[in-house]
Amino acid sequence: MKLAHDAAIACFPAAACAVATLAYGVRYVRRGAARSARVERIGGTALLGSGVMTGTYWALDPVVRALVGLGITPNALTWSSLVLGLGAGVALGGGMFGLGCLLAACSTIGDLLDGQVARATGRGSQRGELLDAAVDRYTELAFVGGLVVYLRDSLPLVVLALAALQACVMVSYASAKAEALQVAPPRGLMRRHERATYLIVGAGVASLIGDPWPELIALGIVATAGNAAAILRLVRISRALG
């Protein structure tokens, strides 16, 4: 019964994704692809194309306008993202992958919305960026940390989760270090939104089929591609420093 309820919870983000995809498909047929200045600036990758990113920002645009109209602040969204992200980690540690998927998806959406609301209202600030970056790290640590707790009886799987966690930390560290050294952060795979997408989808599919293997595959992708991307970033930064 517990597994059935958890799988039902995973259906909510899956249904929301399906509705958003259908809506964007209708928009694409009628008016062509949407445009996003942010997506054009940061670009897509082989692991998460710019079309998916653009469609996501397009689907969230009505939500942004509603939040602005209600007077919701970017910081409020960031703090909400933290609470939801920590909750996702707790759920995953207890083996509730569907609930973890839902909470993590809402947390990630909150992370997307805070920046959009900040830009729409002109309320962006360095303090807000600092808070956002810190919350990103805490929510990622909570998500993978929850998986470490869940996998604690298997040393190889714990090592796999820790390797994925290392990738999350090192990719973000490389980009932050580049900015600190006044070097243009090199582009590459396994940025924050890509890691979140793979890990959240893995959790959702694992809940729906009642087997953790999809999440383990997601961890493997993040661990392998992420650590390789982090090393490549560090090499490029070193070369840029001469």
C-alpha positions as YAML, in Angstrom:
chain: A
units: angstrom
residues:
- id: 1
  name: MET
  ca: [0.00, 0.00, 0.00]
- id: 2
  name: LYS
  ca: [2.84, 2.35, 0.87]
- id: 3
  name: LEU
  ca: [4.52, 1.73, -2.50]
- id: 4
  name: ALA
  ca: [1.22, 2.28, -4.34]
- id: 5
  name: HIS
  ca: [0.68, 5.62, -2.62]
- id: 6
  name: ASP
  ca: [4.25, 6.68, -3.32]
- id: 7
  name: ALA
  ca: [3.90, 5.79, -7.00]
- id: 8
  name: ALA
  ca: [0.66, 7.79, -7.16]
- id: 9
  name: ILE
  ca: [2.51, 10.81, -5.81]
- id: 10
  name: ALA
  ca: [5.10, 10.46, -8.57]
- id: 11
  name: CYS
  ca: [2.29, 10.75, -11.10]
- id: 12
  name: PHE
  ca: [1.73, 14.41, -10.20]
- id: 13
  name: PRO
  ca: [5.05, 15.76, -11.56]
- id: 14
  name: ALA
  ca: [4.80, 13.36, -14.50]
- id: 15
  name: ALA
  ca: [1.33, 14.67, -15.36]
- id: 16
  name: ALA
  ca: [2.43, 18.29, -14.98]
- id: 17
  name: CYS
  ca: [5.35, 17.65, -17.31]
- id: 18
  name: ALA
  ca: [3.05, 15.99, -19.86]
- id: 19
  name: VAL
  ca: [0.57, 18.90, -19.79]
- id: 20
  name: ALA
  ca: [3.37, 21.46, -20.17]
- id: 21
  name: THR
  ca: [4.86, 19.50, -23.07]
- id: 22
  name: LEU
  ca: [1.49, 19.27, -24.81]
- id: 23
  name: ALA
  ca: [0.82, 22.98, -24.32]
- id: 24
  name: TYR
  ca: [4.23, 23.91, -25.69]
- id: 25
  name: GLY
  ca: [3.70, 21.55, -28.62]
- id: 26
  name: VAL
  ca: [0.48, 23.39, -29.53]
- id: 27
  name: ARG
  ca: [2.29, 26.70, -29.19]
- id: 28
  name: TYR
  ca: [5.11, 25.44, -31.41]
- id: 29
  name: VAL
  ca: [2.72, 24.32, -34.13]
- id: 30
  name: ARG
  ca: [0.81, 27.60, -34.12]
- id: 31
  name: ARG
  ca: [3.54, 30.17, -33.56]
- id: 32
  name: GLY
  ca: [6.87, 28.40, -33.72]
- id: 33
  name: ALA
  ca: [9.44, 27.98, -30.99]
- id: 34
  name: ALA
  ca: [9.44, 30.33, -28.03]
- id: 35
  name: ARG
  ca: [12.50, 32.41, -27.20]
- id: 36
  name: SER
  ca: [14.29, 32.80, -23.91]
- id: 37
  name: ALA
  ca: [17.10, 35.29, -23.49]
- id: 38
  name: ARG
  ca: [18.48, 33.29, -20.57]
- id: 39
  name: VAL
  ca: [18.56, 30.02, -22.52]
- id: 40
  name: GLU
  ca: [20.21, 31.77, -25.45]
- id: 41
  name: ARG
  ca: [22.86, 33.08, -23.07]
- id: 42
  name: ILE
  ca: [23.68, 29.86, -21.22]
- id: 43
  name: GLY
  ca: [22.86, 27.44, -24.06]
- id: 44
  name: GLY
  ca: [21.89, 23.79, -23.96]
- id: 45
  name: THR
  ca: [24.06, 20.68, -23.99]
- id: 46
  name: ALA
  ca: [23.95, 17.14, -25.31]
- id: 47
  name: LEU
  ca: [22.40, 16.02, -22.01]
- id: 48
  name: LEU
  ca: [19.69, 18.68, -21.88]
- id: 49
  name: GLY
  ca: [18.90, 20.53, -25.07]
- id: 50
  name: SER
  ca: [18.03, 24.20, -25.34]
- id: 51
  name: GLY
  ca: [14.58, 23.29, -26.67]
- id: 52
  name: VAL
  ca: [13.65, 21.57, -23.41]
- id: 53
  name: MET
  ca: [15.00, 24.50, -21.41]
- id: 54
  name: THR
  ca: [13.13, 27.04, -23.52]
- id: 55
  name: GLY
  ca: [9.90, 25.09, -23.20]
- id: 56
  name: THR
  ca: [10.32, 24.97, -19.43]
- id: 57
  name: TYR
  ca: [10.82, 28.73, -19.12]
- id: 58
  name: TRP
  ca: [7.86, 29.31, -21.44]
- id: 59
  name: ALA
  ca: [5.61, 27.08, -19.30]
- id: 60
  name: LEU
  ca: [6.67, 28.89, -16.13]
- id: 61
  name: ASP
  ca: [6.10, 32.38, -17.54]
- id: 62
  name: PRO
  ca: [2.40, 32.57, -16.47]
- id: 63
  name: VAL
  ca: [3.43, 31.44, -12.99]
- id: 64
  name: VAL
  ca: [6.03, 34.20, -12.86]
- id: 65
  name: ARG
  ca: [3.44, 36.82, -13.80]
- id: 66
  name: ALA
  ca: [1.07, 35.50, -11.12]
- id: 67
  name: LEU
  ca: [3.78, 35.57, -8.46]
- id: 68
  name: VAL
  ca: [4.74, 39.12, -9.39]
- id: 69
  name: GLY
  ca: [1.08, 40.15, -9.20]
- id: 70
  name: LEU
  ca: [0.77, 38.58, -5.74]
- id: 71
  name: GLY
  ca: [3.88, 40.37, -4.53]
- id: 72
  name: ILE
  ca: [5.84, 37.18, -3.78]
- id: 73
  name: THR
  ca: [9.50, 38.06, -3.31]
- id: 74
  name: PRO
  ca: [12.42, 36.17, -4.87]
- id: 75
  name: ASN
  ca: [13.85, 35.42, -1.42]
- id: 76
  name: ALA
  ca: [10.57, 33.87, -0.31]
- id: 77
  name: LEU
  ca: [10.76, 31.52, -3.28]
- id: 78
  name: THR
  ca: [14.38, 30.69, -2.49]
- id: 79
  name: TRP
  ca: [13.59, 29.82, 1.13]
- id: 80
  name: SER
  ca: [10.64, 27.71, -0.02]
- id: 81
  name: SER
  ca: [12.97, 25.90, -2.40]
- id: 82
  name: LEU
  ca: [15.27, 25.10, 0.53]
- id: 83
  name: VAL
  ca: [12.48, 23.68, 2.70]
- id: 84
  name: LEU
  ca: [11.15, 21.55, -0.15]
- id: 85
  name: GLY
  ca: [14.64, 20.35, -1.06]
- id: 86
  name: LEU
  ca: [15.42, 19.29, 2.49]
- id: 87
  name: GLY
  ca: [12.07, 17.50, 2.62]
- id: 88
  name: ALA
  ca: [12.98, 15.63, -0.56]
- id: 89
  name: GLY
  ca: [16.18, 14.39, 1.05]
- id: 90
  name: VAL
  ca: [14.27, 13.09, 4.07]
- id: 91
  name: ALA
  ca: [11.73, 11.35, 1.83]
- id: 92
  name: LEU
  ca: [14.43, 9.67, -0.25]
- id: 93
  name: GLY
  ca: [16.25, 8.53, 2.87]
- id: 94
  name: GLY
  ca: [13.04, 6.76, 3.89]
- id: 95
  name: GLY
  ca: [12.66, 5.12, 0.49]
- id: 96
  name: MET
  ca: [9.73, 7.31, -0.59]
- id: 97
  name: PHE
  ca: [11.00, 8.04, -4.09]
- id: 98
  name: GLY
  ca: [7.69, 9.38, -5.39]
- id: 99
  name: LEU
  ca: [7.40, 11.95, -2.62]
- id: 100
  name: GLY
  ca: [11.08, 12.79, -3.00]
- id: 101
  name: CYS
  ca: [10.55, 13.31, -6.73]
- id: 102
  name: LEU
  ca: [7.59, 15.63, -6.15]
- id: 103
  name: LEU
  ca: [9.31, 17.71, -3.46]
- id: 104
  name: ALA
  ca: [12.56, 17.93, -5.41]
- id: 105
  name: ALA
  ca: [10.69, 18.95, -8.57]
- id: 106
  name: CYS
  ca: [8.86, 21.70, -6.68]
- id: 107
  name: SER
  ca: [12.15, 22.80, -5.11]
- id: 108
  name: THR
  ca: [13.82, 23.01, -8.52]
- id: 109
  name: ILE
  ca: [10.88, 24.96, -9.95]
- id: 110
  name: GLY
  ca: [11.19, 27.36, -7.03]
- id: 111
  name: ASP
  ca: [14.87, 27.73, -7.87]
- id: 112
  name: LEU
  ca: [13.94, 28.65, -11.44]
- id: 113
  name: LEU
  ca: [11.18, 31.01, -10.40]
- id: 114
  name: ASP
  ca: [13.17, 33.07, -7.90]
- id: 115
  name: GLY
  ca: [15.55, 34.27, -10.60]
- id: 116
  name: GLN
  ca: [12.75, 34.97, -13.06]
- id: 117
  name: VAL
  ca: [10.75, 36.92, -10.50]
- id: 118
  name: ALA
  ca: [13.87, 38.86, -9.52]
- id: 119
  name: ARG
  ca: [14.49, 39.84, -13.13]
- id: 120
  name: ALA
  ca: [10.82, 40.68, -13.75]
- id: 121
  name: THR
  ca: [10.65, 42.98, -10.72]
- id: 122
  name: GLY
  ca: [14.17, 44.38, -10.86]
- id: 123
  name: ARG
  ca: [14.80, 43.06, -7.35]
- id: 124
  name: GLY
  ca: [17.90, 41.03, -8.12]
- id: 125
  name: SER
  ca: [20.86, 41.60, -5.81]
- id: 126
  name: GLN
  ca: [24.22, 40.11, -4.90]
- id: 127
  name: ARG
  ca: [22.81, 39.03, -1.53]
- id: 128
  name: GLY
  ca: [19.99, 37.25, -3.34]
- id: 129
  name: GLU
  ca: [22.47, 35.51, -5.64]
- id: 130
  name: LEU
  ca: [24.51, 34.41, -2.62]
- id: 131
  name: LEU
  ca: [21.41, 32.97, -0.94]
- id: 132
  name: ASP
  ca: [20.33, 31.24, -4.14]
- id: 133
  name: ALA
  ca: [23.76, 29.64, -4.63]
- id: 134
  name: ALA
  ca: [23.87, 28.44, -1.01]
- id: 135
  name: VAL
  ca: [20.36, 26.96, -1.22]
- id: 136
  name: ASP
  ca: [21.30, 25.16, -4.46]
- id: 137
  name: ARG
  ca: [24.17, 23.44, -2.66]
- id: 138
  name: TYR
  ca: [22.08, 22.51, 0.39]
- id: 139
  name: THR
  ca: [19.24, 21.04, -1.68]
- id: 140
  name: GLU
  ca: [21.63, 18.99, -3.81]
- id: 141
  name: LEU
  ca: [23.42, 17.71, -0.73]
- id: 142
  name: ALA
  ca: [20.07, 16.80, 0.84]
- id: 143
  name: PHE
  ca: [18.90, 14.92, -2.26]
- id: 144
  name: VAL
  ca: [22.00, 12.80, -2.73]
- id: 145
  name: GLY
  ca: [22.50, 12.53, 1.02]
- id: 146
  name: GLY
  ca: [19.05, 11.01, 1.31]
- id: 147
  name: LEU
  ca: [20.01, 8.45, -1.30]
- id: 148
  name: VAL
  ca: [23.18, 7.63, 0.64]
- id: 149
  name: VAL
  ca: [21.04, 6.90, 3.70]
- id: 150
  name: TYR
  ca: [18.68, 4.74, 1.65]
- id: 151
  name: LEU
  ca: [21.57, 2.80, 0.08]
- id: 152
  name: ARG
  ca: [23.54, 2.47, 3.32]
- id: 153
  name: ASP
  ca: [23.42, -1.36, 3.34]
- id: 154
  name: SER
  ca: [25.37, -1.58, 0.06]
- id: 155
  name: LEU
  ca: [28.90, -0.17, 0.08]
- id: 156
  name: PRO
  ca: [29.26, -0.11, -3.75]
- id: 157
  name: LEU
  ca: [26.01, 1.84, -4.12]
- id: 158
  name: VAL
  ca: [27.01, 4.25, -1.35]
- id: 159
  name: VAL
  ca: [30.27, 4.86, -3.21]
- id: 160
  name: LEU
  ca: [28.27, 5.48, -6.39]
- id: 161
  name: ALA
  ca: [26.08, 8.05, -4.63]
- id: 162
  name: LEU
  ca: [29.12, 9.73, -3.08]
- id: 163
  name: ALA
  ca: [30.77, 9.91, -6.52]
- id: 164
  name: ALA
  ca: [27.64, 11.66, -7.83]
- id: 165
  name: LEU
  ca: [27.74, 14.01, -4.84]
- id: 166
  name: GLN
  ca: [31.39, 14.76, -5.57]
- id: 167
  name: ALA
  ca: [30.46, 15.63, -9.15]
- id: 168
  name: CYS
  ca: [27.73, 18.01, -7.95]
- id: 169
  name: VAL
  ca: [30.21, 19.79, -5.68]
- id: 170
  name: MET
  ca: [33.14, 19.93, -8.09]
- id: 171
  name: VAL
  ca: [31.23, 21.20, -11.13]
- id: 172
  name: SER
  ca: [29.81, 24.04, -9.05]
- id: 173
  name: TYR
  ca: [33.19, 24.66, -7.41]
- id: 174
  name: ALA
  ca: [34.96, 24.92, -10.77]
- id: 175
  name: SER
  ca: [32.50, 27.52, -12.03]
- id: 176
  name: ALA
  ca: [32.66, 29.51, -8.79]
- id: 177
  name: LYS
  ca: [36.47, 29.39, -8.74]
- id: 178
  name: ALA
  ca: [36.63, 30.64, -12.32]
- id: 179
  name: GLU
  ca: [34.51, 33.65, -11.38]
- id: 180
  name: ALA
  ca: [36.67, 34.29, -8.30]
- id: 181
  name: LEU
  ca: [39.80, 34.22, -10.48]
- id: 182
  name: GLN
  ca: [38.09, 36.52, -13.01]
- id: 183
  name: VAL
  ca: [38.11, 33.85, -15.70]
- id: 184
  name: ALA
  ca: [35.04, 33.22, -17.86]
- id: 185
  name: PRO
  ca: [33.41, 30.07, -16.44]
- id: 186
  name: PRO
  ca: [33.87, 27.35, -19.07]
- id: 187
  name: ARG
  ca: [30.74, 25.71, -20.41]
- id: 188
  name: GLY
  ca: [30.30, 22.00, -20.11]
- id: 189
  name: LEU
  ca: [28.04, 19.15, -19.11]
- id: 190
  name: MET
  ca: [26.22, 18.47, -15.85]
- id: 191
  name: ARG
  ca: [25.29, 21.95, -14.79]
- id: 192
  name: ARG
  ca: [22.87, 22.33, -11.89]
- id: 193
  name: HIS
  ca: [19.66, 22.06, -13.94]
- id: 194
  name: GLU
  ca: [20.96, 19.01, -15.81]
- id: 195
  name: ARG
  ca: [21.89, 17.18, -12.63]
- id: 196
  name: ALA
  ca: [18.51, 17.98, -11.11]
- id: 197
  name: THR
  ca: [16.65, 16.76, -14.20]
- id: 198
  name: TYR
  ca: [18.37, 13.38, -14.30]
- id: 199
  name: LEU
  ca: [18.16, 12.74, -10.56]
- id: 200
  name: ILE
  ca: [14.52, 13.81, -10.24]
- id: 201
  name: VAL
  ca: [13.38, 11.82, -13.28]
- id: 202
  name: GLY
  ca: [15.31, 8.81, -11.98]
- id: 203
  name: ALA
  ca: [13.51, 9.02, -8.64]
- id: 204
  name: GLY
  ca: [10.11, 9.37, -10.30]
- id: 205
  name: VAL
  ca: [10.58, 6.41, -12.63]
- id: 206
  name: ALA
  ca: [11.98, 4.32, -9.78]
- id: 207
  name: SER
  ca: [8.81, 4.97, -7.78]
- id: 208
  name: LEU
  ca: [6.50, 4.19, -10.70]
- id: 209
  name: ILE
  ca: [8.11, 0.81, -11.41]
- id: 210
  name: GLY
  ca: [8.81, -0.03, -7.77]
- id: 211
  name: ASP
  ca: [12.55, -0.53, -8.31]
- id: 212
  name: PRO
  ca: [15.45, 1.82, -7.48]
- id: 213
  name: TRP
  ca: [17.46, 0.97, -10.61]
- id: 214
  name: PRO
  ca: [16.40, 4.04, -12.62]
- id: 215
  name: GLU
  ca: [17.72, 6.26, -9.83]
- id: 216
  name: LEU
  ca: [20.95, 4.27, -9.68]
- id: 217
  name: ILE
  ca: [21.38, 4.78, -13.42]
- id: 218
  name: ALA
  ca: [20.82, 8.51, -12.92]
- id: 219
  name: LEU
  ca: [23.46, 8.53, -10.18]
- id: 220
  name: GLY
  ca: [25.85, 6.74, -12.52]
- id: 221
  name: ILE
  ca: [25.31, 9.30, -15.28]
- id: 222
  name: VAL
  ca: [25.82, 12.22, -12.89]
- id: 223
  name: ALA
  ca: [28.88, 10.60, -11.32]
- id: 224
  name: THR
  ca: [30.56, 9.74, -14.62]
- id: 225
  name: ALA
  ca: [29.69, 12.75, -16.76]
- id: 226
  name: GLY
  ca: [29.83, 15.16, -13.83]
- id: 227
  name: ASN
  ca: [33.31, 14.28, -12.61]
- id: 228
  name: ALA
  ca: [34.65, 14.22, -16.15]
- id: 229
  name: ALA
  ca: [33.08, 17.64, -16.78]
- id: 230
  name: ALA
  ca: [34.53, 19.01, -13.54]
- id: 231
  name: ILE
  ca: [38.04, 17.89, -14.44]
- id: 232
  name: LEU
  ca: [37.69, 19.37, -17.93]
- id: 233
  name: ARG
  ca: [36.51, 22.68, -16.45]
- id: 234
  name: LEU
  ca: [39.49, 22.82, -14.09]
- id: 235
  name: VAL
  ca: [41.89, 22.11, -16.97]
- id: 236
  name: ARG
  ca: [40.35, 24.89, -19.05]
- id: 237
  name: ILE
  ca: [40.52, 27.32, -16.15]
- id: 238
  name: SER
  ca: [44.17, 26.43, -15.57]
- id: 239
  name: ARG
  ca: [44.97, 27.07, -19.22]
- id: 240
  name: ALA
  ca: [43.13, 30.39, -19.12]
- id: 241
  name: LEU
  ca: [45.30, 31.44, -16.18]
- id: 242
  name: GLY
  ca: [48.40, 30.81, -18.28]
...
